Every structure is written in structure tokens, then in C-alpha cells.
Amino acid sequence: MKILVTGGCGYVGSALVPSLIKNGHEVTVVDAQWFGVNLEPNKLLKIDKLHLSEIEESNLIGIDCVIHLANIANDPSVDLNPVLSWEVNTLHTTQLLELCKKVKIKKFIYASSGSVYGVKDENNVTEELSLVPISAYNKTKMVAERVCLSYKEHFNVYCIRPATVCGLSPRMRFDVVVNMFVLQAFTNNQITVLGGDQVRPNIHIEDMVRVYQHFLIKNNIQSGCYNAGFENLKVSEIAEKVAKIFGCEIVFKDSNDPRSYRQDSKKLLDTGFVPFSNVSNAIEEVHNALKDRKIFDRPDAHTVEWMKENNFDRTINSGT
């Protein structure tokens, strides 16, 4: 299959693309390369350094499926420049969908966010619940979802709502909670937790990769939105899992963000998907990689700081 992956040089994309190639797919990556390129050369891989707004019909000729990962991700990044974020996350997504319609692709897989629900009291946050996004980032993803689904008459559309991803990637991130706690424990022998009672859904990056491939190869799944998160844990519980490995201290501080998010992914599981990994696996893997000096704490592993330092928040660009 010929696949175009937008944002293929990002945290998830850098893990997804090698897996797609390993399975024999021809992959074209379109990425603005804000965080560099960590993909190994391969005869089945083509990398185009393009902003989302620069994608043309010619880039999609012969493509069977688009996996759309590129966006300005998470609340702090979007808050740097909300106008830019609306352009990238919604306007440019709409433009991409129009091109996909013209070339008659077969599938469009969109990386949305589990945060589109906002704060819910229900323990089982399913796809049937209303969306009440409470931040600019959440709102851009909700609107983009609705635009994507408006094209389901032309091709299969899957809006995946990932939990917070954790684990190893060639383009490492240390600003997601599990990875951040492991880095703190490794570097300082101490974890700082703001609040602690907030609940966060989590997904191992290997399972995140497998979710996208699941929708890629399965042909009997209806278009729609699908949660992808398998462990709803308190932030304090994540810290305790990390501290158990490192034997380090946990310092609790007050938080001005008491919000909790949960996910129920039964709809995804009912399609036949089976998760293989978990938060504990991710903690051990990141810990071992740091210990063996296979990964390092680099400036570009912290999205917001890197965007500020390089003025990406003031550039018309496509984030990954």
C-alpha cells in the first residue's frame, strides 16, 4: 500500500513510519521538520520537507491512504499562537481533505485527541458522550474531526482520539507525563508532581502505532471516531510507578489545573484491536534507554521551549 504520513518526523510518526516500512508499505512523509528528521533512509521511504499548506494534488497522486498526524499539539503549544494553530490544525486539514477527495484516496486516518471531551464526571468516557472542549487546542481538534467526518461519503474516515502517549521514539519527547517523570527521576532522583489526583488516560507508543496500522489494514470498520487509551491513572499513581523503579522521592506541590480526563476504548477493542504494552513497560524502556545512553535530554525533546527558541510559534508552518 502507498501511504502518505503527515507529521511523520514527529514523536509518534518517527515510530510509526519504520513500522509501516517493515510491513512492506511505501511511505511518503510530509513534515515541516521543526524537530529534525530521525528516520533512517530506506528505498520504500520518501521525505518531503513541506508545510501542510504547501501540499499539492501532485503529492497525493497514487496514494491509497493518508495518516494525518501533523498538527500543533497540546494546550501549551497552541497557546503560543492560537491563530496559527487554528490555521494549521483546521484550515490546512480541510485543504488536505479536499485534495484527498480529488485524487480519490481510500482511507483518511486522523490523529485527533482524547481531550476533545473536556472534563467529564462519567467514569466511562465513550464516543457517544458530547464534546465540550475547554481549550483552544481541544477546540481545533473537535472542529477538524467534524470536517474530516464530512468527507466520509468520499472515503473511509477514522478520527482516532489518542490518550497521552508514552514510551520511546527516535524523536523523543520529555514533556509528556510518563516520560517526564522518568527523566526527572533519572536526572534528579526526585519527581515533582503538581497536584496528583488528576486522572490521565495513557497509551504506550507501540500500541499507538499498532492502532494506526489496525485501521490501515482492516477493511470492515465503519467510519467514525475511536478512543485509543487503555490506562486511566492518577498522576500520583504514575509517579509512584516511576519511583518504585528508581527508589526516588516524590515531591507534591499545588496545581492550578485540577482537570481529569478519562477514556473508555471498548469501541476500538470491539473491532478486534488488542493492546500489548502499558505504562509500566514504557517506564522501564525509557529508564533503560537513559541508563544505557541511547537517548538524552535534548532541547528539542521539549516542544514548547523548542518552538519558542526557534520562533516556530510565529511561523506559518505545520507542526509535528
Backbone torsions as a table, in degrees:
resi	resn	phi	psi	omega
1	MET	NA	145.8	177.0
2	LYS	-101.1	121.3	-171.5
3	ILE	-124.7	136.3	171.1
4	LEU	-105.7	126.0	178.9
5	VAL	-114.4	112.2	172.9
6	THR	-82.7	142.8	-176.8
7	GLY	70.4	26.1	-175.9
8	GLY	-71.1	-7.5	176.8
9	CYS	-98.3	5.0	-178.7
10	GLY	-83.3	-170.8	-175.7
11	TYR	-58.4	-53.6	179.0
12	VAL	-77.0	-41.4	-177.9
13	GLY	-58.7	-37.7	-178.4
14	SER	-70.3	-17.0	172.6
15	ALA	-93.6	-33.8	-177.7
16	LEU	-71.5	-46.6	-173.2
17	VAL	-59.4	-48.1	177.7
18	PRO	-60.0	-33.3	178.9
19	SER	-68.4	-40.0	177.2
20	LEU	-62.8	-42.9	179.8
21	ILE	-65.1	-41.1	178.7
22	LYS	-58.5	-31.9	179.6
23	ASN	-87.7	8.5	171.9
24	GLY	91.1	7.5	-179.8
25	HIS	-82.2	147.9	171.3
26	GLU	-88.5	125.8	-171.7
27	VAL	-121.7	129.7	168.8
28	THR	-109.7	124.5	178.3
29	VAL	-102.9	128.9	171.7
30	VAL	-113.8	120.0	-174.5
31	ASP	-154.2	141.2	176.8
32	ALA	-74.8	-12.7	174.8
33	GLN	61.6	39.2	174.4
34	TRP	-59.8	-32.5	-175.3
35	PHE	-111.7	22.8	178.0
36	GLY	80.2	-169.6	179.6
37	VAL	-125.6	122.9	-180.0
38	ASN	-119.0	23.3	-179.5
39	LEU	-99.5	135.6	178.9
40	GLU	-76.2	141.4	176.9
41	PRO	-58.2	144.3	179.5
42	ASN	-157.2	146.1	-178.8
43	LYS	-65.8	-19.4	178.6
44	LEU	-92.7	3.6	-174.5
45	LEU	-118.8	132.2	171.7
46	LYS	-125.2	132.5	-179.1
47	ILE	-119.1	121.4	176.8
48	ASP	-110.0	123.7	176.2
49	LYS	-84.5	96.8	-176.6
50	LEU	-141.4	146.7	166.7
51	HIS	-75.5	156.6	176.8
52	LEU	-54.9	-39.0	-177.4
53	SER	-67.7	-14.5	-177.3
54	GLU	-95.8	-3.6	178.9
55	ILE	-67.1	133.0	179.4
56	GLU	-119.3	169.8	-179.2
57	GLU	-56.5	-36.0	-178.3
58	SER	-62.8	-28.1	178.6
59	ASN	-70.6	-16.4	-174.6
60	LEU	-108.8	-4.7	-179.7
61	ILE	-61.0	126.8	178.5
62	GLY	86.0	-4.5	-179.0
63	ILE	-78.7	134.1	178.3
64	ASP	-89.4	-37.6	-173.9
65	CYS	-143.7	142.0	173.3
66	VAL	-111.8	128.8	170.9
67	ILE	-108.9	108.7	-170.1
68	HIS	-98.4	94.6	179.9
69	LEU	-98.5	-24.0	-171.3
70	ALA	-64.5	129.6	175.9
71	ASN	-172.7	170.1	167.6
72	ILE	-91.1	113.8	-165.1
73	ALA	-101.1	143.4	172.6
74	ASN	75.2	158.8	-173.8
75	ASP	-57.2	-50.9	-176.9
76	PRO	-61.3	-37.5	179.7
77	SER	-66.7	-43.9	-179.9
78	VAL	-65.6	-37.2	-178.5
79	ASP	-65.4	-18.8	176.6
80	LEU	-63.0	-35.9	-178.9
81	ASN	-157.8	83.6	-176.7
82	PRO	-59.3	-36.5	-179.3
83	VAL	-63.4	-48.1	177.0
84	LEU	-58.1	-40.7	-177.6
85	SER	-65.6	-40.4	175.4
86	TRP	-62.5	-39.3	179.4
87	GLU	-63.7	-48.3	-177.2
88	VAL	-69.0	-50.8	-170.2
89	ASN	-76.6	-25.1	-177.0
90	THR	-119.4	-55.3	-177.5
91	LEU	-60.8	-49.5	-177.6
92	HIS	-70.5	-29.1	173.2
93	THR	-64.6	-41.3	177.9
94	THR	-62.6	-42.8	178.6
95	GLN	-61.9	-40.1	178.5
96	LEU	-64.3	-41.9	178.9
97	LEU	-62.0	-39.3	178.3
98	GLU	-62.2	-40.8	177.8
99	LEU	-65.8	-40.1	178.5
100	CYS	-62.1	-37.2	177.2
101	LYS	-63.4	-42.4	-177.8
102	LYS	-64.3	-40.2	-176.2
103	VAL	-91.1	-1.8	175.5
104	LYS	61.3	54.4	172.8
105	ILE	-67.2	166.8	-177.1
106	LYS	-97.0	-34.9	-176.7
107	LYS	-141.0	145.4	174.7
108	PHE	-130.7	115.3	-178.5
109	ILE	-109.7	117.8	-173.0
110	TYR	-109.3	129.4	176.6
111	ALA	-85.6	97.4	177.8
112	SER	-89.6	-138.4	-179.4
113	SER	-155.2	142.5	175.4
114	GLY	-68.5	-10.7	-178.2
115	SER	-82.5	-1.6	-179.0
116	VAL	-65.2	-19.0	-179.5
117	TYR	-73.2	-20.9	-170.4
118	GLY	73.7	-158.7	-179.3
119	VAL	-88.5	123.4	-179.1
120	LYS	-119.2	144.6	176.1
121	ASP	-82.0	-23.6	-177.8
122	GLU	-66.5	140.8	175.3
123	ASN	-73.8	-33.2	179.8
124	ASN	-104.4	93.6	-179.0
125	VAL	-88.0	98.5	-176.8
126	THR	-100.9	171.0	-178.3
127	GLU	-66.5	-14.9	-179.2
128	GLU	-80.4	-14.9	-178.8
129	LEU	-73.7	154.5	180.0
130	SER	-69.0	153.8	177.2
131	LEU	-96.9	125.4	178.2
132	VAL	-131.4	70.4	-177.1
133	PRO	-64.1	141.5	-173.0
134	ILE	-118.2	2.6	176.9
135	SER	-133.4	164.8	178.8
136	ALA	-59.9	-41.5	178.7
137	TYR	-59.8	-50.0	179.2
138	ASN	-55.5	-41.5	-177.1
139	LYS	-68.1	-39.1	178.2
140	THR	-62.7	-37.8	-178.8
141	LYS	-71.5	-39.7	178.6
142	MET	-62.2	-46.8	-179.4
143	VAL	-64.3	-43.0	178.7
144	ALA	-61.2	-39.6	175.5
145	GLU	-55.6	-48.1	-176.4
146	ARG	-65.0	-36.5	175.9
147	VAL	-65.6	-44.9	179.3
148	CYS	-57.0	-47.4	-176.3
149	LEU	-67.6	-21.1	177.8
150	SER	-69.8	-10.1	179.9
151	TYR	-101.5	7.1	-173.7
152	LYS	-69.0	-11.7	173.2
153	GLU	-74.9	-17.3	-175.6
154	HIS	-101.9	-28.9	177.3
155	PHE	-162.1	163.4	177.9
156	ASN	-67.4	133.0	-178.5
157	VAL	-123.5	126.1	177.9
158	TYR	-124.6	116.1	176.3
159	CYS	-98.3	107.3	-178.1
160	ILE	-91.5	129.3	-179.8
161	ARG	-107.2	85.9	-175.4
162	PRO	-70.9	148.1	165.3
163	ALA	-74.4	-174.9	175.3
164	THR	-69.8	125.2	-175.7
165	VAL	-85.4	145.6	178.2
166	CYS	-141.0	157.8	177.1
167	GLY	117.9	-174.7	-172.8
168	LEU	-84.0	142.7	173.6
169	SER	-149.5	150.3	174.0
170	PRO	-57.8	-30.8	171.8
171	ARG	-104.6	87.2	-170.9
172	MET	-72.7	147.1	171.9
173	ARG	-123.6	131.8	175.3
174	PHE	-114.3	20.5	177.2
175	ASP	-111.9	16.2	171.0
176	VAL	-108.3	146.6	-158.7
177	VAL	-58.1	-46.8	-177.8
178	VAL	-63.6	-52.2	-179.3
179	ASN	-60.7	-38.6	-179.8
180	MET	-62.6	-45.2	179.8
181	PHE	-64.2	-38.7	178.4
182	VAL	-64.0	-43.1	178.8
183	LEU	-62.7	-43.5	178.5
184	GLN	-59.9	-45.4	-179.1
185	ALA	-64.2	-41.4	-179.1
186	PHE	-67.7	-41.1	-174.4
187	THR	-82.7	-42.0	-170.9
188	ASN	-115.5	-4.6	-173.4
189	ASN	54.6	33.0	-179.3
190	GLN	-156.9	142.3	177.0
191	ILE	-116.5	131.8	176.9
192	THR	-104.3	121.5	-178.6
193	VAL	-113.8	124.2	175.5
194	LEU	-91.7	110.5	-174.3
195	GLY	82.3	-109.9	177.4
196	GLY	127.9	-27.2	-179.0
197	ASP	-84.8	-9.4	179.6
198	GLN	-64.9	138.4	179.6
199	VAL	-98.0	135.8	177.5
200	ARG	-130.0	132.9	172.1
201	PRO	-78.6	147.8	-175.4
202	ASN	-135.0	153.2	173.4
203	ILE	-146.4	134.8	176.5
204	HIS	-69.1	142.7	-175.7
205	ILE	-61.7	-31.6	177.9
206	GLU	-66.2	-37.9	175.8
207	ASP	-70.9	-33.3	176.5
208	MET	-61.2	-44.1	176.5
209	VAL	-60.3	-44.1	-177.7
210	ARG	-67.6	-30.3	176.8
211	VAL	-63.4	-47.2	-179.7
212	TYR	-63.1	-39.5	179.2
213	GLN	-69.9	-31.0	177.2
214	HIS	-59.5	-47.5	179.9
215	PHE	-73.0	-23.9	178.5
216	LEU	-69.0	-44.0	-172.2
217	ILE	-95.2	-21.7	179.7
218	LYS	-80.6	133.6	-177.0
219	ASN	-111.8	4.3	-176.5
220	ASN	-116.9	19.7	179.8
221	ILE	-97.4	131.7	-179.6
222	GLN	-70.8	146.3	173.4
223	SER	-57.6	147.8	179.3
224	GLY	154.1	-167.9	-178.2
225	CYS	-104.3	140.7	-176.8
226	TYR	-138.5	123.1	173.3
227	ASN	-67.6	148.4	176.0
228	ALA	-141.0	82.4	177.9
229	GLY	-158.7	135.0	-169.3
230	PHE	-124.5	-5.1	177.9
231	GLU	-137.5	107.7	174.5
232	ASN	-91.6	106.9	-173.4
233	LEU	-125.5	144.0	169.2
234	LYS	-65.6	148.0	177.7
235	VAL	-58.4	-36.7	178.3
236	SER	-64.5	-34.5	178.6
237	GLU	-67.2	-38.1	176.9
238	ILE	-63.8	-45.3	179.3
239	ALA	-59.7	-40.4	-180.0
240	GLU	-65.4	-36.5	177.2
241	LYS	-63.3	-41.6	179.3
242	VAL	-68.2	-45.8	-177.8
243	ALA	-61.8	-31.8	179.9
244	LYS	-62.8	-35.7	179.7
245	ILE	-76.3	-42.6	-173.9
246	PHE	-89.5	-17.8	-174.2
247	GLY	63.8	35.4	-174.1
248	CYS	-104.5	171.2	-179.1
249	GLU	-84.3	146.3	172.5
250	ILE	-112.1	125.3	177.8
251	VAL	-108.2	122.1	179.9
252	PHE	-98.3	133.7	176.7
253	LYS	-128.9	159.6	179.5
254	ASP	-66.2	148.6	178.0
255	SER	-123.6	143.3	174.4
256	ASN	-94.9	10.4	179.2
257	ASP	-127.2	90.2	-177.5
258	PRO	-86.5	6.3	-172.0
259	ARG	-64.4	141.3	174.6
260	SER	-120.2	143.3	177.2
261	TYR	-127.2	140.8	177.5
262	ARG	-133.5	162.6	175.5
263	GLN	-143.9	144.8	170.3
264	ASP	-118.1	119.6	-174.4
265	SER	-108.7	28.3	-179.8
266	LYS	-59.5	-36.6	-179.2
267	LYS	-60.0	-41.8	177.1
268	LEU	-67.7	-44.7	-180.0
269	LEU	-61.1	-32.9	179.9
270	ASP	-68.7	-15.9	176.1
271	THR	-83.7	-3.0	178.9
272	GLY	106.3	1.5	179.2
273	PHE	-75.5	137.9	178.3
274	VAL	-128.3	117.4	178.6
275	PRO	-69.9	145.5	-178.2
276	PHE	-112.3	-24.4	-171.7
277	SER	-122.8	172.1	-177.5
278	ASN	-151.5	-179.1	-177.8
279	VAL	-60.7	-42.1	-179.9
280	SER	-60.3	-40.1	175.9
281	ASN	-60.6	-45.1	-178.7
282	ALA	-61.8	-42.2	180.0
283	ILE	-59.5	-47.9	-179.0
284	GLU	-64.0	-41.6	-177.2
285	GLU	-66.6	-44.2	179.2
286	VAL	-67.1	-41.2	177.3
287	HIS	-58.3	-48.9	-178.0
288	ASN	-64.8	-37.8	-179.8
289	ALA	-67.1	-38.1	175.4
290	LEU	-66.6	-45.1	-178.7
291	LYS	-61.7	-39.7	-178.4
292	ASP	-86.9	5.6	178.8
293	ARG	57.8	35.8	174.2
294	LYS	-87.4	-22.2	173.8
295	ILE	-133.6	157.6	-177.9
296	PHE	-138.0	159.8	174.5
297	ASP	-81.0	101.0	-178.2
298	ARG	-109.0	155.4	-179.7
299	PRO	-55.7	-36.6	-176.9
300	ASP	-78.1	1.6	174.5
301	ALA	-88.2	3.2	178.6
302	HIS	-124.1	99.6	-165.6
303	THR	-56.8	-53.7	-173.8
304	VAL	-63.0	-47.3	-179.1
305	GLU	-61.5	-40.1	-179.9
306	TRP	-67.1	-40.6	177.9
307	MET	-63.2	-42.0	178.9
308	LYS	-64.7	-46.2	-176.1
309	GLU	-61.1	-34.3	-176.2
310	ASN	-104.1	9.4	177.2
311	ASN	60.2	25.2	177.5
312	PHE	-67.0	-25.2	-179.5
313	ASP	-70.3	-8.9	178.6
314	ARG	-116.4	16.2	-176.3
315	THR	-115.2	137.0	173.3
316	ILE	-74.5	104.8	-166.5
317	ASN	-152.2	172.9	175.1
318	SER	-116.0	116.7	-174.4
319	GLY	-83.2	158.1	176.7
320	THR	-133.9	NA	NA
